[in-house]
Amino acid sequence: MGPDPASIVKQLRRRAADLGFCELRITGASLPDETGERLREAVSDGHHAGMDWLRTTIARRSSPDAMWPDARSCVMLAMAYTPDMDVMARLDHPSTGVISTYALGRDYHDVIKGRLKTLAGWLAAQTAQDVKVFVDTAPLMEKPLAQRAGLGWQGKHTNLVSREHGSWLFLGAILSAADLALDEAEVDHCGSCTACLDVCPTNAFPAPYRLDARRCISYLTIEHKGHIASEFRQAIGNRIYGCDDCLAVCPWNKFAGTAREAKLAARPDLVSPSLADLAALDDRAFRTLFSGSPVKRIGRDRFVRNVMIAIGNSGNATLATCARERLRDASTQVRAMAIWALSRLLPVAEFEHLSAIHRDREPDPDVKREWHA
């Protein structure tokens, strides 16, 4: 006779808590057809922006058992990263940059994946069934699965919300070929609240529960690889990596305690970094500063592009010197946004004089257009 399934789940919960997870819930390894249909609709509407991997993985992403037919159960886990500061207050200091709360500490992929493997290894040994672990790096729809498992519900901002932990949650998943006892799904508790939709600086929500990534500051400053359209630059403010606004205003956060995991704690040097210092980063300095941080993955050029936009929004004329220094940057993205920053910080006559000097020397037509914008 094999191990008692109820005992396995009880021990699994205890081990998860010992590893720093705040919640563990279990659901089946399938999602209803409507989940995949919503994804297809979003892609059809172009809301996936440049994330073409969403389009190419729709069939596998629609349900876990489509990706792994042997999967029978899905163990969903949450780890809180609730900040101990007013994250919105940082927006009031335009000469410093704002990095999304989730990226102020160690890369959560590294922190969570090792612990998931430990937990999954124990589960595999107890059930004699195969397991697979996932942390936001595979075609798995973690948030719908988390709702079906009872961890929380997908709010109107499309992120998971928990009555106990608010919106500040990292998710991980263990797929198992074992049949495990399932938990009840969570229901939506957003009610009539629209705080997350109303606060969005770029109106990225065409409707509740729908996000258009093409307008989302998190997408634009992290995933988007090209020039950022002028219509979004002012709204970006001093956000140089991601955006927390829709998470931060959720009323359910008042029930959340601060994060317990030390490795996810904010690094003091990243909470309000000087835009002047960040603008001077070369590739080596960038990699050194963001070693072990998720910011590192976007690369120096995209990051300094974002810093140039923030400098342009700073209203601090002394930062024009930092933008001038980037006019000969090797990156076309950086040069383009340096021009835009100068157009906002310099007197008109001075900018026009600078344009007359540089525009005919600029080899890239997209960057050259910034001088004439």
C-alpha positions, 0 to 999 in steps of 0.5 A: 500500500502506497503513502496516504495521499492526504498525508503527502499533501499535508507534508508538501504544504509544510515543506513549502512553508519551510522553503519560504512559500506563503501558499500552496494549492493544488488543481488539475493539469487542465484548463477550460477551453475558454482560457485558450480562447481568451488568449487567442482573442488577445493575440488576434487583437495584437495585445501581445505586442512583440511577444511573438512567443505567445502566438507561437505557443498558443496550442501548448499554452492553452492547457498544461496537459497539452504541453505534457500529456502525462500531467495529472495535477498542478501544484501552484505555489506563491512567494510574497515580495510585498514591499516595506515602502511606499512604491508610488512615492518614488515617482515624486523624485524625478531625478532618480529612477524607479525600478519595479519592486520585483526587480529590486532584489535577487532575480526571483527565477533563481530564488524560486526555481531551486526551492521548487526543484527541492519540493518537486524532488520530494513529491516525486519520491513520495508518489513515484511519479514524474514531475516538472517545475516552472517559474515563468519560463515555459508555455504555462498559464500560471495565473489562470492555474493559480485561480483554479487552485485557489491561490487568488483570482486574476484581477481587472489588471490581469495579475493575481490578487490574494485576499491574504497577500494582495498583489505582490506575489511570485508564482511557481508551478509543479506539474505531477503525473500523480493524482493529488487531492484538489483545492477549490478555485477562488472567486473574483473579489474585485467588485466594482473597484477600478483603481488599477484601471484608473491609475494606468498612465498609458491607458493600457487596459481596453477593458477590465481583465484585458491588457494591451501590452503595446501600451503597457509601461512594463512591456515598453521598458522591459520587453520592447526592443526598439524605439519607444513611441513618442506618445508614451514617453512623457507618461513613462515618467521616471520609470526605468524598468517596469511599472508597479502602479496597477499593483500598488493601488490594489485595496487588497494589499492592505491585508498583506504583510511584508515579504519574509524572503531575505533574498528578495529584499530591495537593494538600497542602491536600487531603490532610488538610483541617480539618473545621472549615474545610470546614464553613464553606465557602459556595458561592463558597469551595467553588468556589474551593477545588475549582477544577479538582478532581473534587470540585467537581462534587458541589456545595457542599451535598452536600459540606458534608453529608458534612463534617457526618457526619464532624464527627459521627463525630469525637468532638471536642466542639469541632466542635459549634460548626461544626455549630451554625452550619449549623442555619440553612443553606439546604440541607436536607441540611446542616441534617439532618446538622448535627443528627445531628452535634450529637446525637453531640457534645453531652451528651443534656440539651444536645441535647434543649434545643437540639431543643426550641428548633429543631424546631418552627421547622424547615420541612422534615419530613425535617430535623425528623425528625432532631431526633426520631430 
